[in-house]
Amino acid sequence: MQYTVLSDGRIRVEAVNFGEKIRIDFELDCQDERCKINDIFAPQSYKKELIEIVKHERC
């Protein structure tokens, strides 16, 4: 696995999963020396996709 800090503050993880190359960006929310994942981008915002599913009650 390779980790990179991007200019927008996200963390990019690149790896190979069962022969398939993957790249996922994580947006972190850090406070008091603790960080939580705020959103996952693979490549679109997972958080926004979930909000749309709930809002429209369909996938």
C-alpha positions in Angstrom: 0.0 0.0 0.0 1.1 3.5 -0.8 -0.2 6.6 1.1 0.0 10.1 -0.2 -1.1 13.4 1.3 -2.8 15.5 -1.4 -2.8 19.3 -1.8 -6.4 19.5 -0.7 -5.6 17.6 2.5 -7.1 14.3 1.5 -5.1 11.1 1.9 -4.8 8.9 -1.2 -4.3 5.2 -0.8 -3.1 3.1 -3.7 -2.9 -0.7 -3.5 -3.4 -3.9 -5.4 -6.4 -6.0 -4.3 -6.5 -9.5 -5.8 -4.5 -8.2 -8.9 -6.7 -5.1 -9.4 -5.2 -1.7 -8.8 -7.3 0.5 -6.6 -7.1 4.2 -5.6 -9.2 5.7 -2.9 -9.1 9.1 -1.4 -10.1 9.7 2.2 -11.2 13.1 3.7 -10.3 13.3 7.4 -11.7 15.3 10.2 -9.0 15.7 12.9 -9.6 17.2 16.3 -7.6 16.8 19.6 -5.0 14.5 18.0 -7.8 12.1 16.7 -8.9 11.7 13.2 -12.1 10.3 11.8 -12.9 9.5 8.1 -15.4 12.2 7.0 -15.8 11.0 3.4 -14.5 8.4 0.9 -13.9 9.2 -2.7 -13.6 6.3 -5.1 -13.8 8.4 -7.3 -17.0 10.1 -6.3 -18.1 11.2 -2.8 -19.5 8.2 -1.0 -21.2 10.5 1.5 -23.0 12.4 -1.2 -24.2 9.2 -2.9 -25.6 7.9 0.4 -27.4 11.3 1.0 -29.0 11.0 -2.5 -30.1 7.5 -1.9 -31.8 8.4 1.4 -33.3 11.6 0.0 -34.9 9.8 -3.0 -35.4 6.5 -1.2 -33.8 4.5 -4.0 -30.4 3.3 -5.3 
